[in-house]
Amino acid sequence: MKILAVPAPLLIPVIVALTACTPTRVDNKLPLPAVPHYSQSGDTPTTVDPWALSSWWKGFRDPVLDALIADALAANHDIKIAKSRVREAKSMITIAESALYPSLEISGSGGREKSLDRVFAVPGQRGVELIAPAGNLISGGLAARWEVDLFGGRQLEAEAVSAQAEGSREAERSVLVGVLAQVATNYLELRGTQARAENLRRRIDLQQQRLKVVRAFSQAGRATEWEVARQQALLYGTEATLPALDNAIAALTHRLTVLTGKPPEQRDTRLAFTGRRLATLPTIPNLLPSALLDQRPDMRLAKTQLDAAAASLGSARADLYPKVVLSASGGLGTLATGGMPTLAETVYALGAGLSAPIFNAGRIRAHIAAQDAKLEQAAANYEKTFLLALEDVENAYVALRSSQQRQQQSAQAEAAADAAHRHAQAFFERGVADVLAVLDAEHIRLDMYDESIKADTAVSVGLVSLYRALGGGWDLNDAPEARAP
C-alpha cells in the first residue's frame, strides 16, 4: 500500500475528479422462470382478500383458535427470539453507516509539575539543589477525521448490512407464518382427535352391548362359542386403540401450551372437548405465482441475501481504488507557575492523505473472487427458493383437493350408514330383524363417522397448509385490526 501525503489545497481538484468516476455497484437483477398459474389450483379464481390472507384463521370462526393465536403472538418464544434478532440487526446498520460520516474526538489532560535538580560543583562533594517552582499544566484538543467515500465502498458496505438487517426482519416474518400455522394445525388436529376418541368410546360401549347380546344368545343356543370369542376379540382390539388417541391428545395439548409460551403441564380449560365440530371453513385462496415474490417471507429473505451479496461484491471492488482521508486537529495548552506569567500555546493542523493499493499479494483480488462466488450462491438460492415455493403451493393444492374428495366420499358413506341404521331399526321394530342387526348397523355408522371426522380434519389442516404455503399471516401487523387504536 503506497501512502502519499498531499497538501489539502492540491487534493481538492483530485477529489472532484474522482467523484465523477463510475461507482462499483453490482447489478443484482435476476430473472425467474415465468409461471402463469398453478397447475393444481383447479377453477379457484386468482383473487383473495389481502386482509383475509393476513388473518386467515379467523375464517374458521372458532373463538378458542383466535385466543390461542393471540396468546402465541404475545408469548411465543420463537417469535421473541426473532424480534430480538431484528433489533440486533438494526443496531448493526447504525454501526455500518457511521463509517460514512466524519469522526470527531476530544481530548484533554491536566497535571501539576515540579522539578528538583542537583548540581555538583566538585566531584565527591554535596552539590547545590535547584528547585524550580511548581506549575499547573492543562491541555485540550479536538481532532476530526473523514474517509471520503469516492467509489462507494463504504456506502455499499452499509447497504449490505442494511440488506442483512432486512433479512432478519423477513426471517421474523417467516417465523410468524410458521407459528400461526403450527398453532392452527395442532388445534385442528386436537379437535379431530378428541372427536375420534369420543366416538371410539361410543364404539366400545356398543361392542360391549353386542358382547352381552351374543353371550345371551349363546346361553339360549342361538350363538356359538366362536361367535362369543370373536366378539370378545373385536372388543379388545377396539379398546387397544384408545390409549394411542389419548396419548395424541396429550401431546397436542402440550404442544399448544408450549406454542403459547406456557409450561406443558399447565392445564388450559379452553382445550377441553366440547363435542362441537367446526361448522365453517375459510375460503380457498389462490394467488398468481408471481405474487409469491412479495407474499412469502422466505422469498423476500432470499432477495435480501442476494442484495447483500451484490453490495458486498461492490464494496470489495472499491478496495481496488484510491482512498482519500481528510483530517483536522486543534488544541490549546497552558502552563501556570507561581510568580511567573501563564504560558499558553495554540496548535492546529489540517491535512489530507491519499492511499492506493500497489502490492498486497493478491489479497484484494481474492476477496473480490470470494464475494463474487457468494453472489453466485445467493442468486442460485434465490431461484431455488422460488422453485421450492412453487412446489410447496402445488403440493398444498394437491393435498387439499385429495382431502376434499375424501371428505365427499366419507360424507356419502356416512349418509348411507345412517340410512342403513334407520332401516335396521325399523326392521327390528317390525320384528323382521333381531337386535344384533341394529347393533351392527350402529357399529358401521360409527365407523363411517370416524372416517368423516378424519376427512374433515384433513381438509381443515390442508387449508392451513395452503395458507402457509402462500405466506399468509406475515403482514399481520399491517392488517386493519392490528392498526386500529
C-alpha positions in Angstrom: 0.0 0.0 0.0 1.5 3.3 -1.1 0.6 6.3 1.0 1.1 9.8 -0.3 0.9 13.0 1.8 -0.6 15.7 -0.4 -1.3 19.3 0.7 -5.1 19.8 1.1 -5.4 22.7 -1.4 -3.8 20.5 -4.1 -6.0 17.5 -3.2 -9.4 19.2 -3.8 -9.2 19.0 -7.6 -8.3 15.4 -7.3 -11.3 14.7 -5.1 -13.6 16.4 -7.6 -12.3 14.4 -10.5 -12.5 11.1 -8.6 -16.1 11.8 -7.5 -17.1 11.7 -11.2 -15.8 8.1 -11.6 -18.2 5.2 -12.2 -19.3 3.6 -8.9 -18.6 -0.1 -8.3 -22.2 -1.0 -7.7 -23.2 -4.5 -9.0 -26.4 -5.3 -10.8 -28.5 -7.8 -8.8 -31.5 -8.2 -11.1 -32.2 -11.9 -11.6 -34.9 -13.2 -14.0 -37.0 -16.0 -12.6 -38.9 -18.7 -14.6 -42.3 -17.5 -15.9 -45.1 -19.4 -14.3 -48.6 -18.1 -15.4 -50.6 -20.2 -13.0 -50.6 -23.2 -10.7 -51.5 -26.4 -12.4 -53.2 -27.9 -9.3 -55.3 -24.9 -8.3 -58.3 -26.0 -10.3 -61.0 -23.5 -11.0 -60.3 -21.4 -7.9 -60.2 -17.7 -9.0 -56.9 -15.9 -8.7 -58.2 -13.4 -6.3 -58.1 -13.2 -2.5 -58.8 -10.5 0.1 -55.3 -9.5 1.3 -56.6 -8.9 4.8 -58.3 -12.3 4.8 -54.9 -13.8 3.9 -53.3 -11.9 6.7 -55.7 -13.3 9.3 -56.8 -16.4 7.6 -57.5 -18.4 10.8 -60.5 -16.2 11.5 -62.3 -18.0 8.6 -62.7 -21.0 10.9 -64.8 -18.8 13.2 -63.5 -20.5 16.3 -63.0 -18.2 19.3 -60.7 -20.6 21.0 -58.4 -20.7 18.0 -58.5 -16.9 17.8 -57.5 -16.8 21.5 -54.7 -19.3 21.1 -53.3 -17.3 18.1 -53.4 -14.1 20.2 -51.5 -15.9 23.0 -48.9 -17.2 20.7 -48.3 -13.8 19.1 -47.8 -12.3 22.6 -45.7 -15.1 24.3 -44.3 -17.5 21.8 -40.5 -17.8 22.4 -39.6 -18.3 18.7 -41.3 -15.0 17.9 -39.5 -13.3 20.8 -36.1 -14.6 19.6 -36.8 -13.4 16.0 -37.8 -10.0 17.2 -34.6 -9.7 19.3 -32.5 -10.6 16.2 -34.2 -7.8 14.3 -33.3 -5.3 17.0 -29.7 -6.6 16.8 -29.6 -6.2 13.1 -30.9 -2.6 13.3 -28.0 -1.7 15.6 -25.6 -3.2 13.1 -27.0 -0.7 10.5 -26.0 2.2 12.6 -22.5 0.8 13.1 -22.0 0.4 9.3 -23.5 3.8 8.4 -21.3 5.6 10.9 -18.3 4.9 8.6 -19.9 7.3 6.0 -19.6 10.3 8.3 -16.6 12.1 9.9 -15.4 11.1 13.3 -14.8 13.7 16.0 -12.8 13.2 19.1 -12.0 15.5 22.0 -9.1 15.0 24.4 -7.8 16.8 27.5 -5.3 16.4 30.2 -4.1 18.2 33.3 -1.4 17.9 35.9 1.0 19.6 38.3 4.7 19.6 37.7 7.7 20.3 39.9 11.3 19.6 39.1 14.3 19.1 41.5 17.8 19.2 40.1 21.1 18.8 41.9 24.3 20.5 40.6 27.7 19.1 41.6 30.4 21.7 41.8 33.2 19.4 42.9 33.3 15.6 42.5 32.7 13.8 45.7 31.1 16.8 47.5 27.4 17.6 48.1 26.1 19.8 45.3 23.6 22.5 45.2 19.9 21.7 44.8 18.0 23.8 42.3 14.2 23.7 42.9 12.0 25.0 40.2 8.6 26.5 41.1 5.6 24.1 40.8 3.4 24.6 37.7 -0.1 23.6 36.6 -0.2 22.2 33.1 -3.5 22.0 31.3 -4.1 21.0 27.6 -7.1 20.1 25.4 -7.6 19.3 21.8 -10.2 18.4 19.1 -9.5 16.1 16.2 -11.6 15.2 13.2 -11.1 12.5 10.5 -13.2 11.6 7.5 -12.6 9.0 4.8 -14.2 10.3 1.6 -16.3 7.5 0.1 -15.4 8.4 -3.5 -16.1 5.0 -5.1 -19.0 3.9 -2.9 -17.2 1.2 -0.9 -18.5 2.4 2.5 -21.9 3.1 1.1 -22.2 -0.4 -0.4 -20.9 -1.9 2.8 -23.7 -0.1 4.7 -26.2 -1.3 2.1 -25.0 -4.9 2.6 -25.6 -4.6 6.3 -29.0 -3.0 5.7 -30.0 -5.8 3.5 -28.9 -8.3 6.1 -31.0 -6.5 8.7 -34.0 -6.6 6.3 -33.3 -10.3 6.0 -33.6 -10.6 9.8 -37.0 -8.9 9.5 -38.1 -11.4 6.8 -36.8 -14.2 9.0 -39.0 -12.9 11.8 -42.0 -12.9 9.4 -41.2 -16.4 8.3 -41.2 -17.5 12.0 -44.6 -15.7 12.4 -46.1 -17.6 9.5 -44.8 -20.9 10.8 -46.1 -20.3 14.4 -49.5 -19.3 13.2 -49.7 -22.5 11.0 -48.4 -24.7 13.9 -51.0 -23.3 16.3 -53.8 -23.8 13.9 -52.7 -27.2 12.7 -52.2 -28.6 16.2 -55.5 -27.1 17.4 -57.5 -28.6 14.5 -55.8 -32.0 14.9 -56.6 -31.8 18.6 -60.3 -31.2 18.0 -60.3 -34.0 15.4 -58.5 -36.4 17.7 -60.8 -35.6 20.6 -63.9 -36.2 18.4 -62.4 -39.5 17.3 -61.7 -40.6 20.9 -65.2 -39.7 22.0 -66.6 -41.7 19.0 -64.3 -44.6 19.9 -65.7 -44.7 23.4 -69.2 -45.0 21.9 -68.0 -47.8 19.7 -66.5 -49.6 22.8 -69.8 -49.2 24.6 -71.6 -50.5 21.5 -69.4 -53.6 21.3 -69.8 -54.3 25.0 -73.6 -54.3 24.4 -73.1 -56.6 21.5 -71.0 -59.0 23.6 -73.7 -59.2 26.2 -76.3 -60.0 23.5 -74.1 -62.7 21.9 -73.4 -64.3 25.3 -77.2 -64.3 26.0 -77.8 -65.8 22.5 -75.1 -68.4 23.3 -76.7 -69.4 26.5 -80.0 -69.7 24.6 -78.4 -71.8 21.9 -78.7 -69.2 19.3 -75.0 -68.4 19.0 -71.8 -70.4 19.2 -68.7 -70.0 21.5 -66.8 -69.0 18.4 -69.1 -66.0 17.9 -68.6 -65.1 21.6 -64.8 -65.3 21.3 -64.9 -63.3 18.0 -66.9 -60.5 19.6 -64.6 -60.5 22.6 -61.6 -60.2 20.3 -63.2 -57.3 18.5 -63.9 -55.5 21.8 -60.3 -55.9 23.0 -59.0 -54.7 19.6 -61.1 -51.6 19.7 -60.2 -50.8 23.3 -56.5 -51.2 22.4 -56.7 -48.2 20.0 -58.0 -45.8 22.7 -54.6 -45.2 24.5 -53.0 -44.1 21.3 -55.7 -41.5 20.8 -55.4 -40.3 24.4 -51.6 -40.1 24.0 -52.1 -38.0 20.8 -54.5 -35.7 22.7 -52.0 -35.1 25.5 -49.1 -34.5 23.0 -51.2 -32.0 21.0 -52.3 -30.2 24.2 -48.7 -29.9 25.4 -47.6 -28.6 22.0 -50.3 -25.9 22.0 -49.4 -24.9 25.6 -45.7 -24.5 24.7 -46.5 -22.7 21.5 -48.4 -20.1 23.6 -45.5 -19.6 25.9 -46.6 -21.7 28.9 -45.2 -24.9 30.5 -46.6 -28.1 29.0 -48.0 -29.3 32.3 -50.2 -26.2 32.7 -53.8 -27.1 32.0 -55.8 -24.9 29.6 -59.5 -25.4 30.1 -60.2 -23.9 26.7 -58.8 -27.1 25.1 -61.4 -29.3 26.8 -63.5 -31.2 24.3 -66.9 -29.6 23.7 -68.3 -32.1 21.2 -68.7 -29.4 18.6 -67.3 -29.8 15.1 -66.1 -26.9 13.0 -69.1 -25.5 11.0 -67.2 -23.1 8.7 -64.0 -23.2 6.7 -62.0 -20.3 5.2 -62.2 -19.8 1.5 -59.7 -21.5 -0.7 -57.1 -18.8 -1.6 -55.4 -18.6 -4.9 -52.6 -16.2 -5.9 -50.7 -15.8 -9.1 -47.2 -17.5 -8.8 -45.6 -14.1 -9.3 -47.3 -12.9 -6.1 -45.1 -15.3 -4.1 -42.2 -12.9 -4.6 -44.0 -10.3 -2.4 -46.1 -12.7 -0.2 -43.7 -15.3 1.1 -41.1 -14.2 3.7 -38.6 -16.8 2.5 -38.7 -15.4 -1.0 -38.1 -11.9 0.3 -35.4 -13.2 2.6 -33.6 -14.8 -0.3 -33.9 -11.5 -2.2 -32.3 -9.6 0.7 -29.4 -12.2 0.7 -29.0 -11.5 -3.0 -28.9 -7.7 -2.4 -26.4 -8.1 0.4 -24.1 -10.3 -1.7 -24.2 -7.8 -4.6 -23.5 -4.9 -2.3 -20.6 -6.8 -0.6 -19.1 -7.5 -4.0 -19.3 -3.8 -5.0 -17.6 -2.9 -1.7 -14.8 -5.4 -2.3 -14.2 -3.9 -5.8 -13.9 -0.5 -4.3 -10.8 -1.6 -2.5 -9.0 -1.5 -5.8 -9.3 2.3 -6.0 -7.6 5.0 -4.0 -8.8 6.2 -0.7 -8.8 9.8 0.5 -8.7 10.8 4.2 -9.2 14.3 5.4 -8.1 15.2 8.9 -8.1 18.3 11.1 -7.0 18.9 14.7 -6.5 21.7 17.1 -5.5 22.2 20.7 -4.7 24.6 23.5 -2.2 24.2 26.2 -1.4 26.3 29.3 1.4 26.3 31.9 1.0 28.4 35.0 3.8 28.6 37.6 3.8 30.5 40.8 5.1 34.0 40.4 5.5 33.8 36.7 3.2 34.7 33.8 1.0 31.9 32.4 2.3 30.4 29.2 -0.3 29.4 26.5 0.1 27.7 23.2 -2.5 27.1 20.4 -1.8 24.4 17.8 -3.9 23.3 14.8 -3.3 21.1 11.8 -5.1 20.4 8.5 -4.2 17.5 6.3 -5.3 15.1 3.6 -4.0 11.7 2.7 -4.3 9.6 -0.5 -3.6 5.9 -0.5 -3.7 3.5 -3.3 -3.0 -0.3 -3.4 0.1 -1.3 -5.3 1.0 -4.8 -4.0 -0.9 -6.9 -1.5 -0.1 -10.4 -2.7 -3.5 -10.9 -4.3 -5.5 -10.2 -1.2 -7.9 -7.7 -2.7 -8.5 -9.8 -5.8 -9.0 -12.9 -3.8 -11.6 -11.1 -1.6 -13.4 -9.9 -4.8 -13.4 -13.5 -6.1 -14.8 -14.8 -2.8 -17.6 -12.2 -2.8 -18.4 -13.0 -6.4 -18.8 -16.6 -5.5 -21.1 -15.6 -2.7 -23.2 -13.6 -5.2 -23.5 -16.7 -7.4 -24.6 -18.7 -4.4 -27.2 -16.1 -3.4 -28.5 -16.0 -7.0 -28.8 -19.8 -7.1 -30.5 -19.8 -3.7 -33.0 -17.1 -4.8 -34.1 -19.2 -7.9 -34.1 -22.4 -5.8 -36.3 -20.7 -3.2 -38.8 -19.7 -5.8 -39.0 -23.2 -7.3 -39.4 -24.7 -3.8 -42.2 -22.1 -3.1 -44.0 -23.2 -6.3 -43.6 -26.8 -5.3 -44.9 -26.1 -1.8 -48.0 -24.4 -3.2 -48.6 -27.1 -5.8 -48.3 -29.8 -3.2 -50.7 -28.0 -0.9 -53.3 -27.7 -3.6 -52.9 -31.4 -4.4 -53.3 -32.4 -0.8 -56.3 -30.2 -0.3 -58.1 -31.5 -3.4 -57.4 -35.0 -2.3 -58.7 -34.3 1.2 -61.8 -32.7 -0.3 -62.5 -35.8 -2.4 -62.1 -38.0 0.6 -64.4 -35.7 2.6 -67.1 -36.0 -0.1 -66.8 -39.8 -0.2 -66.8 -40.0 3.6 -69.9 -37.9 3.7 -71.6 -40.2 1.3 -70.6 -43.3 3.2 -71.8 -41.7 6.5 -75.2 -40.8 4.9 -75.5 -44.4 3.6 -74.6 -45.8 7.0 -77.3 -43.6 8.6 -79.9 -44.9 6.2 -78.8 -48.5 6.9 -79.2 -47.9 10.6 -82.6 -46.4 10.2 -83.7 -49.4 8.1 -82.3 -51.9 10.7 -84.1 -50.1 13.5 -87.3 -50.2 11.5 -86.9 -53.9 10.7 -86.2 -54.6 14.4 -89.3 -52.7 15.5 -91.4 -54.7 13.0 -89.8 -58.0 14.2 -88.1 -58.7 10.9 -84.6 -58.3 12.3 -83.0 -59.0 15.7 -81.1 -56.6 17.9 -77.7 -57.7 16.5 -78.7 -56.2 13.1 -79.4 -52.9 14.8 -76.1 -53.0 16.7 -74.2 -54.0 13.6 -75.7 -51.1 11.7 -74.9 -48.7 14.5 -71.3 -50.0 14.5 -71.0 -49.3 10.8 -72.5 -45.9 11.3 -69.9 -45.0 14.0 -67.1 -46.4 11.7 -68.2 -44.1 8.9 -68.5 -41.2 11.4 -64.8 -41.8 12.4 -63.8 -41.6 8.7 -65.8 -38.5 8.3 -64.0 -36.9 11.3 -60.6 -37.8 9.8 -61.6 -36.4 6.4 -62.9 -33.1 7.9 -59.7 -32.7 9.9 -57.6 -33.4 6.8 -59.5 -30.7 4.8 -59.0 -28.1 7.6 -55.3 -28.9 8.0 -55.0 -28.8 4.3 -56.3 -25.3 4.2 -53.8 -24.3 6.9 -51.0 -25.8 4.8 -52.2 -23.9 1.7 -52.4 -20.6 3.6 -48.9 -21.2 5.0 -47.5 -22.1 1.5 -48.9 -18.7 0.3 -47.3 -16.9 3.1 -50.5 -16.0 4.9 -50.1 -14.1 8.1 -46.7 -12.5 7.6 -48.2 -9.0 7.3 -50.5 -9.4 10.3 -49.2 -6.2 11.9 -50.3 -4.3 8.8 -53.9 -5.6 8.9 -56.7 -3.1 9.7 -57.4 -4.9 13.0 -53.8 -4.5 14.1 -53.6 -0.9 13.1 -56.8 0.2 14.8 -56.2 2.1 18.1 
